[in-house]
């Protein structure tokens, strides 16, 4: 019966497979949809201890040539324990792009009520190009392509050279296969997974970039979409360069809020007694790092990456003290004091400055392969210069040129999302990674969705993280009963 169901699924796959640019028809993809799935131990302590099983799903590298090269996509599963009320499968993605997802369903299970989680086979996935799924590894000398353009024209010229070099490394080390590491192909992989597991539909929980992947899936496979929750959403029309530019103003505002919090605790951090003094101290540190990189442990922190060490903690107001202690360490190092960074800071610096233990070239593959960006460096320089007045710390990051400007153009157009697939979108109004308006815009693009807004909270990724009963109940109710709120909902922090 499973084989019959899989064949039927292959013959009725969604429009994303059938009508995508140069994509093969369903009959040539049937061997992928009807493949047998062999579950086994994951060989990972956390997954095995949780009782998860893992498998590999064969998919075509290039969906337009399904008889050609194949790759394997790694998935994990926590089986439904309430077999009488089992709903089906729930796929998931933790964000990135470039985020490995085999463990993510452990988080989802912990965030849901047991009544809800017990009804689904929770499926984690390392998307193609990531982790155990034919990982992209360009061997970059730095961790990722998203960092500040610095203070002046010389810094920007260096950024142009570096980003062009990152793109060349990927072309040289990964060749043609990198062009197939895209969101549209990951969505196609998700539908192959659904078919191989003999399910008519899939539910889905996506966070951050995972909301874009989920939205693309609903557009390509609307009739295969069951209960969809998108947490901290990306506007598909802005993805991805526009979403990054949107981060500039909101992170500058978050820096203001953090500076006020820190100034009120000057006895602890000695960074200034007013917001202005704290901000000036931060900007002085950036200027000093431009003159001579600041030594922190074994690392040299310059003006390109110093703002990013703040960006990584600004997404959650609960990290205010952590960020203040980090800036205090940087300030001590700038004064010539020997500083041994905390372990998390040391690991972060090692990743950013050396690309170890694994760079995020997989992230670049997805971003650059999904959507074309302007290729003229002067376009970026003009935007950077315009941003400096109101965004002195984060404008040069949010508007900086990336390796995408030097990438081979995408093989397919960016996905236009406009559908009536029901979905629940949850968004914090002070989110610094995916700004609130992006969630609003996705809500408009998905006309049957409902929007749950968490008011006046600086947080990225909401469900199960505060916790917030208003948000958590909305998500659990939808996954349990399929019932969306009657109207859009505003929640408040307790």
VEXRODO-348350 format. One line per 10 residues: number of its first residue (from 0); their letters; for each residue x negated, y, z negated of C-alpha. Coordinates in nm, 4 decimals. Layout:
NUM> A> X:Y:Z | ...
REM end
This chain:
0> XXXXXXXXXX> 0.0000:0.0000:0.0000 | -0.2880:0.2390:-0.0688 | -0.4242:0.1821:0.2821 | -0.0808:0.2488:0.4356 | -0.0434:0.5683:0.2343 | -0.3894:0.6855:0.3360 | -0.3209:0.6257:0.7062 | 0.0056:0.8161:0.6810 | -0.1777:1.0986:0.5080 | -0.4339:1.1118:0.7870
10> XXXXXXXXXX> -0.1612:1.1348:1.0483 | 0.0109:1.4228:0.8732 | -0.2773:1.6339:0.7472 | -0.2320:2.0073:0.7166 | -0.2939:2.2759:0.9730 | -0.6419:2.3463:0.8369 | -0.7741:2.0251:0.9886 | -0.5677:2.0301:1.3017 | -0.6034:2.3890:1.4099 | -0.9290:2.5121:1.2596
20> XXXXXXXXXX> -1.1765:2.6449:1.5145 | -1.3202:2.3483:1.7014 | -1.1903:2.1024:1.4409 | -1.0999:1.7451:1.5285 | -0.7450:1.6091:1.5256 | -0.6040:1.3879:1.2520 | -0.6382:1.0604:1.4400 | -1.0168:1.0964:1.4596 | -1.0341:1.1658:1.0858 | -0.8353:0.8628:0.9736
30> XXXXXXXXXX> -1.1433:0.6661:0.8677 | -1.2159:0.9322:0.6076 | -0.8594:0.9463:0.4760 | -0.8257:0.5689:0.4547 | -1.1633:0.4929:0.2966 | -1.1773:0.2804:-0.0145 | -1.2886:0.4585:-0.3312 | -1.5268:0.2753:-0.5622 | -1.5190:0.4056:-0.9173 | -1.8152:0.3452:-1.1457
40> XXXXXXXXXX> -1.9938:0.4881:-1.4473 | -2.1152:0.8423:-1.3921 | -2.4639:0.7952:-1.5352 | -2.4169:1.1166:-1.7316 | -2.3970:1.1163:-2.1109 | -2.1118:1.3667:-2.1484 | -1.9002:1.2166:-1.8720 | -1.9568:0.8572:-1.9741 | -1.8861:0.9332:-2.3391 | -1.5600:1.1023:-2.2391
50> XXXXXXXXXX> -1.4515:0.7905:-2.0510 | -1.4830:0.9441:-1.7064 | -1.5545:0.7523:-1.3893 | -1.7329:0.8808:-1.0806 | -1.7178:0.8050:-0.7090 | -1.8510:0.9326:-0.3785 | -1.6197:1.0323:-0.0952 | -1.7535:1.0219:0.2596 | -1.6709:1.3291:0.4679 | -1.7961:1.4570:0.8025
60> XXXXXXXXXX> -2.0671:1.7197:0.7830 | -1.9048:1.8882:1.0839 | -1.5286:1.8430:1.1067 | -1.5406:1.9191:1.4773 | -1.7642:1.6125:1.5234 | -1.6248:1.3504:1.2843 | -1.8121:1.0704:1.4598 | -2.1383:1.2468:1.3813 | -2.3331:1.2912:1.0622 | -2.1568:1.2338:0.7306
70> XXXXXXXXXX> -2.2271:1.3418:0.3749 | -2.0954:1.2231:0.0400 | -1.9038:1.4421:-0.2016 | -1.9303:1.3401:-0.5675 | -1.6138:1.3402:-0.7767 | -1.5305:1.2481:-1.1355 | -1.2038:1.1351:-1.2895 | -1.0327:1.1287:-1.6255 | -0.7307:0.9084:-1.5715 | -0.3834:1.0039:-1.6878
80> XXXXXXXXXX> -0.2972:0.8281:-2.0099 | 0.0791:0.8918:-1.9940 | 0.1443:0.6562:-1.7036 | 0.5231:0.6840:-1.7301 | 0.5161:1.0606:-1.6754 | 0.2061:1.0764:-1.4552 | 0.2320:1.3698:-1.2141 | -0.0621:1.2898:-0.9871 | -0.4115:1.4293:-0.9406 | -0.5473:1.7706:-1.0316
90> XXXXXXXXXX> -0.8556:1.8890:-0.8466 | -1.0615:2.1715:-0.9907 | -1.3466:2.4135:-0.9346 | -1.5376:2.6164:-1.1995 | -1.6519:2.9007:-0.9740 | -1.9733:3.0248:-0.8205 | -1.9766:2.9557:-0.5368 | -2.2458:2.7031:-0.6045 | -2.1068:2.5819:-0.9355 | -2.1267:2.2078:-0.9980
100> XXXXXXXXXX> -1.7883:2.0748:-1.1051 | -1.8157:1.7151:-1.2227 | -1.7920:1.8263:-1.5873 | -1.5262:2.0917:-1.5375 | -1.2309:1.8641:-1.5951 | -1.3651:1.8067:-1.9487 | -1.3129:2.1770:-2.0103 | -0.9694:2.1676:-1.8491 | -0.8634:1.8758:-2.0662 | -0.9746:2.0665:-2.3762
110> XXXXXXXXXX> -0.7860:2.3792:-2.2713 | -0.4582:2.1989:-2.1996 | -0.2237:2.0506:-2.4520 | -0.2567:1.6707:-2.4751 | 0.1009:1.6422:-2.3473 | -0.0016:1.8130:-2.0225 | -0.3484:1.6692:-1.9670 | -0.2203:1.3159:-2.0211 | 0.0016:1.3413:-1.7107 | -0.2753:1.4046:-1.4573
120> XXXXXXXXXX> -0.5760:1.2293:-1.3206 | -0.8186:1.5189:-1.3743 | -1.0653:1.5291:-1.0858 | -1.3958:1.7136:-1.1043 | -1.5955:1.7755:-0.7894 | -1.9406:1.8911:-0.6913 | -1.8488:2.0826:-0.3741 | -2.0470:2.0032:-0.0617 | -2.3959:2.1490:-0.0832 | -2.3962:2.1477:-0.4642
130> XXXXXXXXXX> -2.5241:1.9090:-0.7316 | -2.4713:1.5468:-0.6323 | -2.2998:1.6410:-0.3051 | -2.5837:1.6792:-0.0537 | -2.7259:1.9776:-0.2411 | -2.8691:2.2745:-0.0548 | -3.2164:2.3639:-0.1782 | -3.3998:2.6320:0.0167 | -3.6912:2.6469:-0.2278 | -3.6477:3.0145:-0.3060
140> XXXXXXXXXX> -3.9081:3.1942:-0.5209 | -3.6259:3.3641:-0.7160 | -3.2985:3.2338:-0.8534 | -3.0404:3.4003:-0.6326 | -2.9792:3.6758:-0.3784 | -2.7734:3.9063:-0.6025 | -2.9876:4.1681:-0.7757 | -3.0395:4.5427:-0.7858 | -3.1902:4.7454:-0.5033 | -3.3911:4.9427:-0.7579
150> XXXXXXXXXX> -3.4502:5.3155:-0.7793 | -3.5824:5.4452:-0.4501 | -3.6372:5.3886:-0.0806 | -3.9499:5.1801:-0.1388 | -3.7551:4.9446:-0.3661 | -3.4861:4.9098:-0.1008 | -3.7383:4.8345:0.1745 | -3.8730:4.5595:-0.0508 | -3.5180:4.4276:-0.0961 | -3.4700:4.4136:0.2816
160> XXXXXXXXXX> -3.7938:4.2200:0.3281 | -3.7143:3.9814:0.0427 | -3.3585:3.9093:0.1554 | -3.4715:3.8494:0.5131 | -3.7311:3.6087:0.3765 | -3.4696:3.4188:0.1759 | -3.2583:3.3737:0.4882 | -3.5588:3.2510:0.6868 | -3.6455:2.9970:0.4179 | -3.2952:2.8511:0.4310
170> XXXXXXXXXX> -3.2975:2.8320:0.8101 | -3.6363:2.6620:0.8011 | -3.5747:2.4153:0.5172 | -3.2090:2.3263:0.5712 | -3.1669:2.3708:0.9469 | -2.8274:2.3341:1.1103 | -2.6539:2.1595:0.8208 | -2.6385:2.4771:0.6164 | -2.3813:2.6223:0.8569 | -2.1312:2.3590:0.7417
180> XXXXXXXXXX> -2.1499:2.4440:0.3692 | -1.8408:2.6651:0.3675 | -1.5195:2.7132:0.1734 | -1.3036:2.5969:0.4637 | -1.4976:2.2732:0.4861 | -1.4777:2.2252:0.1096 | -1.1003:2.2692:0.1345 | -1.0986:2.0019:0.4065 | -1.3041:1.7786:0.1771 | -1.0430:1.8311:-0.0954
190> XXXXXXXXXX> -0.7721:1.7082:0.1357 | -0.9796:1.4044:0.2306 | -1.0184:1.3334:-0.1419 | -0.6413:1.3638:-0.1847 | -0.5822:1.1239:0.1035 | -0.8467:0.8752:-0.0069 | -0.6820:0.8656:-0.3500 | -0.3488:0.7932:-0.1767 | -0.1721:1.1010:-0.3140 | 0.0872:1.3025:-0.1245
200> XXXXXXXXXX> -0.0132:1.6296:-0.2927 | -0.2720:1.7676:-0.5307 | -0.2423:2.0097:-0.8180 | -0.5357:2.2397:-0.8731 | -0.7053:2.4580:-1.1317 | -0.9652:2.7045:-1.0064 | -1.1601:2.9728:-1.1878 | -1.3411:3.2730:-1.0349 | -1.4657:3.1655:-0.6882 | -1.2533:2.8579:-0.7469
210> XXXXXXXXXX> -0.9490:3.0831:-0.7005 | -1.0646:3.1675:-0.3497 | -1.1185:2.7997:-0.2735 | -0.7715:2.7267:-0.4090 | -0.6129:3.0065:-0.2055 | -0.7859:2.8832:0.1096 | -0.6621:2.5302:0.0391 | -0.3031:2.6521:0.0056 | -0.3356:2.8369:0.3353 | -0.4845:2.5419:0.5221
220> XXXXXXXXXX> -0.2812:2.2684:0.3517 | 0.0384:2.4280:0.2189 | 0.2356:2.1019:0.2228 | -0.0366:1.9251:0.0229 | -0.0397:2.1855:-0.2547 | 0.1445:2.0972:-0.5755 | 0.0981:2.3003:-0.8955 | -0.1718:2.5621:-0.8435 | -0.3292:2.7790:-1.1158 | -0.5850:3.0449:-1.0213
230> XXXXXXXXXX> -0.7715:3.2008:-1.3144 | -0.9627:3.5305:-1.2665 | -0.8822:3.5638:-0.9017 | -1.0629:3.6880:-0.5936 | -0.8787:3.8867:-0.3288 | -0.9293:3.6830:-0.0083 | -0.9297:4.0026:0.1956 | -1.2222:4.1383:-0.0097 | -1.4189:3.8116:-0.0317 | -1.7135:3.8117:-0.0886
240> XXXXXXXXXX> -1.9070:4.1303:-0.0158 | -1.6101:4.3483:-0.1058 | -1.5628:4.1631:-0.4329 | -1.9254:4.2270:-0.5257 | -1.8928:4.5984:-0.4432 | -1.5842:4.6101:-0.6654 | -1.7999:4.4999:-0.9589 | -1.9931:4.8282:-0.9682 | -1.7401:5.0648:-1.1299 | -1.5935:4.8101:-1.3730
250> XXXXXXXXXX> -1.9361:4.7017:-1.4997 | -2.0352:5.0645:-1.5450 | -1.7200:5.1125:-1.7543 | -1.8011:4.7959:-1.9502 | -2.1501:4.9320:-2.0137 | -1.9904:5.2477:-2.1556 | -1.7725:5.0398:-2.3873 | -2.0687:4.8327:-2.4992 | -2.2813:5.1471:-2.5520 | -2.0120:5.2941:-2.7790
260> XXXXXXXXXX> -1.9969:4.9671:-2.9762 | -2.3762:4.9603:-3.0087 | -2.4024:5.3261:-3.1077 | -2.1658:5.2580:-3.3975 | -2.4171:4.9979:-3.5175 | -2.7399:5.1934:-3.4765 | -2.8590:5.0732:-3.8159 | -2.8741:4.7236:-3.6670 | -3.0042:4.7886:-3.3147 | -3.1715:5.1327:-3.3198
270> XXXXXXXXXX> -3.0758:5.2113:-2.9596 | -2.8998:5.5434:-3.0247 | -2.6222:5.6924:-3.2328 | -2.4015:5.7981:-2.9405 | -2.2848:5.6306:-2.6252 | -2.4887:5.8736:-2.4196 | -2.8046:5.7986:-2.6143 | -2.7617:5.4237:-2.5717 | -2.6974:5.4593:-2.1992 | -2.9981:5.6869:-2.1620
280> XXXXXXXXXX> -3.2100:5.4283:-2.3380 | -3.0973:5.1608:-2.0937 | -3.1722:5.3806:-1.7931 | -3.5109:5.4785:-1.9391 | -3.5942:5.1094:-1.9685 | -3.5040:5.0560:-1.6028 | -3.7284:5.3467:-1.5000 | -4.0126:5.2144:-1.7148 | -3.9729:4.8664:-1.5605 | -4.0037:5.0308:-1.2173
290> XXXXXXXXXX> -4.3345:5.1925:-1.3142 | -4.4709:4.8727:-1.4704 | -4.2771:4.5480:-1.5266 | -4.2010:4.4775:-1.8904 | -4.3566:4.1617:-2.0324 | -4.1142:3.9431:-2.2271 | -4.2730:3.6171:-2.3294 | -4.4228:3.4728:-2.0122 | -4.2020:3.6827:-1.7830 | -4.2422:4.0225:-1.6165
300> XXXXXXXXXX> -3.9087:4.2031:-1.5918 | -3.8817:4.4753:-1.3262 | -3.6172:4.7274:-1.2208 | -3.4504:4.4804:-0.9823 | -3.3630:4.2241:-1.2465 | -3.3358:4.4222:-1.5697 | -2.9787:4.5370:-1.4875 | -2.8861:4.1749:-1.4137 | -2.9876:4.0682:-1.7658 | -2.7100:4.2990:-1.8855
310> XXXXXXXXXX> -2.4599:4.2048:-1.6160 | -2.4684:3.8411:-1.7260 | -2.3334:3.9302:-2.0726 | -2.0955:4.2177:-1.9956 | -1.8177:3.9877:-1.8746 | -1.7019:3.9138:-2.2301 | -1.6717:4.1707:-2.5099 | -1.7432:3.8964:-2.7616 | -2.1038:3.9054:-2.6383 | -2.1557:4.2692:-2.7413
320> XXXXXXXXXX> -2.3880:4.1762:-3.0285 | -2.5759:3.9284:-2.8116 | -2.6294:4.1951:-2.5462 | -2.7383:4.4571:-2.8006 | -2.9952:4.2146:-2.9447 | -3.1201:4.1416:-2.5934 | -3.1630:4.5098:-2.5084 | -3.3399:4.5575:-2.8412 | -3.5848:4.2834:-2.7401 | -3.6442:4.4524:-2.4040
330> XXXXXXXXXX> -3.6992:4.7866:-2.5779 | -3.9487:4.6300:-2.8194 | -4.1354:4.4726:-2.5292 | -4.1385:4.8056:-2.3457 | -4.3071:4.9590:-2.6529 | -4.5840:4.7010:-2.6261 | -4.4683:4.4730:-2.9036 | -4.5105:4.0975:-2.8463 | -4.1650:3.9550:-2.7823 | -4.0637:3.5909:-2.7573
340> XXXXXXXXXX> -3.7199:3.5848:-2.5967 | -3.4404:3.3709:-2.7344 | -3.3999:3.0374:-2.5566 | -3.0989:3.1439:-2.3509 | -3.2776:3.4654:-2.2469 | -3.5968:3.2755:-2.1658 | -3.4038:3.0252:-1.9530 | -3.2181:3.3058:-1.7761 | -3.5381:3.4956:-1.6987 | -3.7084:3.1818:-1.5709
350> XXXXXXXXXX> -3.4158:3.1115:-1.3399 | -3.3827:3.4683:-1.2104 | -3.7530:3.5321:-1.1583 | -3.8736:3.1921:-1.0363 | -3.5724:2.9965:-0.9127 | -3.6424:2.7149:-1.1563 | -3.5051:2.4635:-1.2274 | -3.2749:2.5094:-0.9248 | -3.2109:2.8213:-0.7215 | -2.8661:2.9265:-0.6036
360> XXXXXXXXXX> -2.9326:2.9012:-0.2318 | -2.6200:2.6840:-0.2224 | -2.4263:2.9933:-0.3282 | -2.5750:3.1903:-0.0430 | -2.4870:2.9142:0.2023 | -2.1192:2.9431:0.1101 | -2.1014:3.3220:0.0886 | -2.2945:3.3810:0.4088 | -2.1271:3.0959:0.5932 | -1.7760:3.2119:0.5035
370> XXXXXXXXXX> -1.7704:3.5722:0.6182 | -1.9835:3.8025:0.8309 | -2.1288:4.1190:0.6758 | -2.2859:4.4348:0.8237 | -2.6366:4.3644:0.9493 | -2.7775:4.7197:0.9581 | -2.9862:4.7899:0.6430 | -2.9015:5.1594:0.6665 | -2.5359:5.0818:0.5996 | -2.6335:4.9382:0.2622
380> XXXXXXXXXX> -2.8748:5.2190:0.1827 | -2.6055:5.4802:0.2382 | -2.3651:5.2931:0.0105 | -2.6311:5.2568:-0.2580 | -2.7093:5.6266:-0.2508 | -2.3424:5.7207:-0.2697 | -2.2938:5.4929:-0.5697 | -2.5785:5.6236:-0.7845 | -2.3928:5.9251:-0.9258 | -2.1115:5.7298:-1.0888
390> XXXXXXXXXX> -2.2817:5.3899:-1.1094 | -2.6478:5.4524:-1.1974 | -2.7064:5.1046:-1.3437 | -2.4865:4.8761:-1.1335 | -2.4253:5.0653:-0.8100 | -2.7635:4.9582:-0.6647 | -2.6690:4.5975:-0.7420 | -2.3101:4.6010:-0.6204 | -2.4033:4.7683:-0.2909 | -2.7364:4.5988:-0.2243
400> XXXXXXXXXX> -2.8188:4.4148:0.0953 | -2.8166:4.0334:0.0693 | -2.9536:3.7448:0.2715 | -2.6174:3.7319:0.4506 | -2.7267:4.0297:0.6611 | -2.9914:3.8008:0.8152 | -2.7912:3.4774:0.8239 | -2.6694:3.2940:1.1305 | -2.3130:3.4211:1.1935 | -2.0329:3.2061:1.0476
410> XXXXXXXXXX> -1.8975:2.9265:1.2672 | -1.5354:3.0086:1.1808 | -1.3433:3.3290:1.1071 | -1.2786:3.4182:0.7452 | -0.9532:3.2670:0.6216 | -0.6556:3.5018:0.6234 | -0.4404:3.4122:0.3239 | -0.0702:3.4869:0.3520 | 0.1705:3.2164:0.2356 | 0.4607:3.1273:0.0082
420> XXXXXXXXXX> 0.2991:2.8413:-0.1807 | 0.3982:2.8693:-0.5490 | 0.1043:2.9468:-0.7769 | 0.0261:3.0961:-1.1165 | -0.2421:3.3658:-1.1171 | -0.3929:3.4782:-1.4490 | -0.6125:3.7862:-1.4747 | -0.7622:4.0064:-1.7466 | -0.7252:4.3766:-1.6755 | -1.0887:4.4499:-1.7710
430> XXXXXXXXXX> -1.2476:4.1546:-1.5887 | -1.5974:4.2608:-1.4745 | -1.6562:3.9779:-1.2252 | -1.3276:3.9635:-1.0336 | -1.1603:4.2975:-1.0940 | -0.7946:4.3092:-1.1915 | -0.6788:4.4579:-0.8625 | -0.8120:4.1526:-0.6809 | -0.5711:3.9335:-0.8764 | -0.2914:4.1754:-0.7923
440> XXXXXXXXXX> -0.3817:4.1587:-0.4240 | -0.3920:3.7776:-0.4220 | -0.0511:3.7777:-0.5923 | 0.0824:3.9894:-0.3060 | -0.0780:3.7635:-0.0459 | 0.0834:3.4555:-0.2046 | 0.4421:3.5748:-0.2119 | 0.5801:3.2886:-0.4259 | 0.3184:3.3333:-0.6984 | 0.3540:3.4829:-1.0437
450> XXXXXXXXXX> 0.0902:3.7041:-1.2074 | 0.0034:3.6786:-1.5762 | -0.1964:3.9846:-1.6866 | -0.4030:3.9831:-2.0052 | -0.3935:4.3485:-2.1045 | -0.6998:4.5463:-2.2194 | -0.9278:4.2446:-2.2552 | -1.2788:4.2283:-2.1073 | -1.3091:3.8654:-2.0118 | -1.3741:3.6548:-1.7037
460> XXXXXXXXXX> -1.2086:3.3150:-1.7156 | -0.9127:3.3251:-1.9522 | -0.7343:2.9939:-1.9917 | -0.8382:2.8196:-2.3112 | -1.1146:3.0651:-2.3931 | -0.9676:3.3029:-2.6526 | -0.7276:3.1216:-2.7080 | -0.4286:3.3358:-2.6148 | -0.0916:3.1656:-2.6737 | 0.0845:3.3836:-2.4157
470> XXXXXXXXXX> -0.1545:3.2899:-2.1341 | -0.2075:2.9318:-2.2460 | 0.1658:2.8630:-2.2780 | 0.2313:2.9978:-1.9284 | -0.0339:2.7693:-1.7786 | 0.0645:2.4624:-1.9806 | 0.4330:2.5100:-1.9067 | 0.3699:2.5348:-1.5355 | 0.1502:2.2270:-1.5255 | 0.3967:2.0357:-1.7448
480> XXXXXXXXXX> 0.7313:2.1310:-1.5896 | 0.6465:2.3089:-1.2638 | 0.8185:2.6170:-1.4038 | 0.6691:2.9554:-1.3199 | 0.7591:3.2593:-1.5336 | 1.0806:3.4205:-1.4106 | 0.8907:3.7445:-1.3524 | 0.5312:3.8606:-1.3742 | 0.4120:3.8505:-1.7321 | 0.1932:4.0796:-1.9444
490> XXXX> 0.0073:3.9259:-2.2360 | -0.1838:4.0971:-2.5163 | -0.4765:3.9904:-2.7309 | -0.3796:3.8758:-3.0784
REM end
